[in-house]
Amino acid sequence: MDPFSFSVPQNICFGWGMLGKLPDMARELGAKKAFIVSGPHLDKSGLVARCSESLAAAGIESGKFTETEANPSTETVERATEEFKKSGADVIVAFGGGSPIDVAKAVALLGKYGGKITEYEGVGKVPGPVVPMIAIPITAGTGSEVTSFSVITDHSRNYKLTVGSAYLLPQKVLLDPELITSVPKNTAAYCGADAMVHALESYISLASSPFSDMMALKALELIGSNLKAYVADRRNREAAEAMLQGSLFAGIAFSHARLGNVHAMSHPVSAYFDVPHGLANAIILPTVVDFNALADHGKYYEIYRRISPGPVSKDAFRTEMLSAEIRALNYSLDIPSTLWEVGVDEERIPEMAADAMKSGNIAVNPRSTTIDDIEELYRISSRSF
């Protein structure tokens, strides 16, 4: 067995009504004024106001930036950072899905050290601790609250850049299932699929360990048993709890084990065609699962057991059954079967493949992958079966 290490250096609190603990966590970080990073929908729905009012009741002022978009851009990060600096805040509250949390991480970095987010692209370029953060996810999918990465779109290059550092981990995390009971159906489906891909890719990653495998398998069990029920009725308490926990465990798994070809390929799809990240992952996943089957050494069966409703013996299992199960799951969630259906132009495949090959996830994919392989995987994912 290869050596491995792990660390989860965060205070993570889970439970219904946990949003009420926000002032306590802010005080523990020494907050005099907080800065909330969120999105326009959450602002209009009154949820951002709930955060502000909760903090105000405890004597903590707050400012806000609520203009984050799906696949947030470098320009958004710059605007948010300017607002943060004007606010005089000393703690950042990342409130929303993966996009606001990624923006909040970038603001926490630039608010402390200045410069442009592109200057920190890559792993290990953050010089030290950033502005303290509290993360409150309102989707069950990205796991960004427990990952050390911020993914930001650079439109000048049609490229999703990644900044990676343990310093970007929010010190405090609040997981309140109530907050994910009112998300739109499509958001629930795309984010849930994203969480499943996190668990699956981290489990088969060449960088996996017994620790990350444990987290990934528990995530697959929770997501596989509850994703359909949650998308069907987001008010289902049991399903909402399971999905939020599954997303958390999947996030911890991939933070330690990285991912694979699916994520390497989905980032260019989002950057070039503004396709939601989870949707791109879900469409590409079955094709990559088929491609990686050649490298399987028993893990596909363990994945299948956790996402398939019907039991099957190990002797009866065939690797192609896993991709078939994933395609059936996508269909049940109204997820398109091809990239063509979400507006991807096959003429851009060579450019997307070149960008995908820049991802560090390619190196830990279980099957060795060339740029020609990536181009072919894009073409297969663009066609109907």
Backbone hydrogen bonds, N-H to C=O, Kabsch-Sander energy under -0.5 kcal/mol:
donor,donor_aa,acceptor,acceptor_aa,energy
10,Q,8,V,-1.7
11,N,171,Q,-2.4
12,I,10,Q,-0.8
13,C,11,N,-0.5
13,C,173,V,-2.7
15,G,175,L,-2.4
18,M,15,G,-1.7
20,G,17,G,-1.8
21,K,18,M,-2.4
22,L,19,L,-1.9
25,M,21,K,-2.2
26,A,22,L,-2.6
27,R,23,P,-2.6
28,E,24,D,-2.1
29,L,25,M,-1.2
30,G,27,R,-1.9
31,A,26,A,-2.5
34,A,61,E,-2.8
35,F,91,V,-2.1
36,I,63,G,-2.7
37,V,93,V,-2.9
38,S,36,I,-0.5
38,S,65,F,-2.7
43,D,39,G,-1.6
44,K,40,P,-2.7
45,S,41,H,-2.1
46,G,42,L,-0.5
46,G,43,D,-1.0
47,L,42,L,-1.1
48,V,42,L,-1.4
50,R,46,G,-1.6
51,C,47,L,-1.6
52,S,48,V,-2.4
53,E,49,A,-3.1
54,S,50,R,-2.2
55,L,51,C,-2.2
56,A,52,S,-2.7
57,A,53,E,-2.2
58,A,54,S,-0.6
58,A,55,L,-0.9
59,G,56,A,-1.9
60,I,55,L,-2.6
61,E,32,K,-1.0
61,E,59,G,-0.6
63,G,34,A,-2.4
65,F,36,I,-2.8
68,T,38,S,-1.5
74,T,153,T,-1.8
77,V,73,S,-1.9
78,E,74,T,-2.1
79,R,75,E,-2.3
80,A,76,T,-2.7
81,T,77,V,-2.4
82,E,78,E,-2.1
83,E,79,R,-2.1
84,F,80,A,-2.4
85,K,81,T,-2.4
86,K,82,E,-2.0
87,S,83,E,-1.7
88,G,84,F,-1.0
89,A,84,F,-0.8
90,D,33,K,-2.6
91,V,33,K,-1.2
92,I,132,P,-2.7
93,V,35,F,-2.7
94,A,92,I,-0.6
94,A,134,I,-2.9
95,F,37,V,-2.8
95,F,93,V,-0.8
96,G,94,A,-0.6
96,G,136,I,-1.8
101,I,97,G,-1.7
102,D,98,G,-2.7
103,V,99,S,-2.4
104,A,100,P,-2.8
105,K,101,I,-2.1
106,A,102,D,-1.9
107,V,103,V,-2.7
108,A,104,A,-2.6
109,L,105,K,-1.7
110,L,106,A,-2.9
111,G,107,V,-3.1
112,K,108,A,-0.5
112,K,109,L,-0.7
113,Y,109,L,-2.6
114,G,110,L,-2.1
119,E,116,K,-1.4
120,Y,117,I,-1.6
121,E,118,T,-1.1
122,G,162,T,-3.2
124,G,164,G,-2.5
130,V,167,Y,-0.6
131,V,108,A,-1.7
134,I,92,I,-2.4
135,A,172,K,-2.8
136,I,94,A,-3.4
138,I,96,G,-1.2
141,G,139,T,-0.9
146,V,143,G,-2.1
147,T,144,S,-1.1
150,S,163,V,-2.1
152,I,150,S,-0.6
152,I,161,L,-2.3
153,T,72,P,-3.4
154,D,159,Y,-3.8
155,H,153,T,-0.8
157,R,154,D,-1.7
158,N,154,D,-0.7
159,Y,154,D,-2.0
161,L,152,I,-2.6
161,L,159,Y,-0.8
163,V,150,S,-2.4
164,G,122,G,-3.0
164,G,162,T,-0.5
165,S,148,S,-2.8
168,L,165,S,-2.0
169,L,166,A,-1.5
171,Q,133,M,-0.7
172,K,133,M,-1.6
173,V,11,N,-2.6
174,L,135,A,-2.6
175,L,13,C,-3.1
175,L,173,V,-0.5
176,D,174,L,-0.6
179,L,176,D,-1.8
180,I,177,P,-1.4
181,T,178,E,-1.3
183,V,180,I,-0.5
188,A,184,P,-2.4
189,A,185,K,-2.4
190,Y,186,N,-3.0
191,C,187,T,-2.6
192,G,188,A,-2.1
193,A,189,A,-2.4
194,D,190,Y,-2.1
195,A,191,C,-2.3
196,M,192,G,-1.9
197,V,193,A,-2.3
198,H,194,D,-2.4
199,A,195,A,-2.2
200,L,196,M,-2.8
201,E,197,V,-3.1
202,S,198,H,-2.1
203,Y,199,A,-1.8
204,I,200,L,-1.7
205,S,201,E,-0.8
206,L,364,V,-2.8
207,A,257,A,-0.5
208,S,205,S,-1.5
213,D,209,S,-3.0
214,M,210,P,-1.9
215,M,211,F,-1.9
216,A,212,S,-2.8
217,L,213,D,-2.8
218,K,214,M,-1.9
219,A,215,M,-2.2
220,L,216,A,-2.6
221,E,217,L,-2.2
222,L,218,K,-2.4
223,I,219,A,-2.9
224,G,220,L,-2.7
225,S,221,E,-1.5
226,N,222,L,-0.7
226,N,223,I,-0.8
227,L,223,I,-2.6
230,Y,226,N,-2.6
231,V,227,L,-2.5
232,A,228,K,-2.4
233,D,229,A,-1.8
236,N,233,D,-2.1
237,R,235,R,-0.8
240,A,236,N,-2.8
241,E,237,R,-2.5
242,A,238,E,-2.2
243,M,239,A,-2.6
244,L,240,A,-2.2
245,Q,241,E,-2.3
246,G,242,A,-2.9
247,S,243,M,-2.5
248,L,244,L,-1.8
249,F,245,Q,-2.6
250,A,246,G,-2.4
251,G,247,S,-2.2
252,I,248,L,-2.1
253,A,249,F,-2.3
254,F,250,A,-2.5
255,S,251,G,-1.7
256,H,252,I,-1.0
256,H,253,A,-0.7
257,A,253,A,-1.9
258,R,254,F,-2.0
264,A,260,G,-2.0
265,M,261,N,-2.4
266,S,262,V,-2.3
267,H,263,H,-1.8
269,V,265,M,-1.2
270,S,266,S,-2.2
271,A,267,H,-2.4
272,Y,268,P,-2.9
273,F,269,V,-2.1
274,D,270,S,-1.8
275,V,269,V,-0.7
280,A,276,P,-2.4
281,N,277,H,-2.3
282,A,278,G,-2.3
283,I,279,L,-2.1
284,I,280,A,-2.1
285,L,281,N,-2.3
287,T,284,I,-0.5
288,V,284,I,-1.8
289,V,285,L,-2.6
290,D,286,P,-2.0
291,F,287,T,-1.9
292,N,288,V,-2.7
293,A,289,V,-0.8
293,A,290,D,-0.6
294,L,291,F,-0.8
295,A,292,N,-1.9
296,D,293,A,-1.5
302,E,298,G,-1.0
303,I,299,K,-2.2
304,Y,300,Y,-2.8
305,R,301,Y,-2.4
306,R,302,E,-0.8
306,R,303,I,-0.9
307,I,303,I,-1.3
308,S,304,Y,-2.1
317,F,313,S,-1.0
321,M,318,R,-2.2
322,L,319,T,-1.5
323,S,319,T,-0.8
324,A,320,E,-1.7
325,E,321,M,-2.0
326,I,322,L,-2.1
327,R,323,S,-2.5
328,A,324,A,-2.1
329,L,325,E,-2.2
330,N,326,I,-2.7
331,Y,327,R,-2.2
332,S,328,A,-2.1
333,L,329,L,-1.4
334,D,331,Y,-1.6
335,I,330,N,-2.7
339,L,381,S,-2.2
342,V,339,L,-1.2
343,G,340,W,-1.6
344,V,339,L,-2.1
346,E,344,V,-0.6
348,R,345,D,-2.1
349,I,346,E,-1.6
352,M,348,R,-2.5
353,A,349,I,-3.0
354,A,350,P,-1.9
355,D,351,E,-1.9
356,A,352,M,-2.8
357,M,353,A,-2.0
358,K,355,D,-1.3
359,S,356,A,-1.7
362,I,359,S,-1.1
363,A,360,G,-0.6
364,V,360,G,-0.5
364,V,361,N,-0.8
365,N,361,N,-0.6
365,N,362,I,-1.0
374,I,370,T,-2.0
375,E,371,I,-2.4
376,E,372,D,-2.1
377,L,373,D,-2.6
378,Y,374,I,-2.4
379,R,375,E,-2.1
380,I,376,E,-2.7
381,S,377,L,-2.3
382,S,378,Y,-1.0
382,S,379,R,-0.6
383,R,379,R,-0.5
383,R,380,I,-1.2
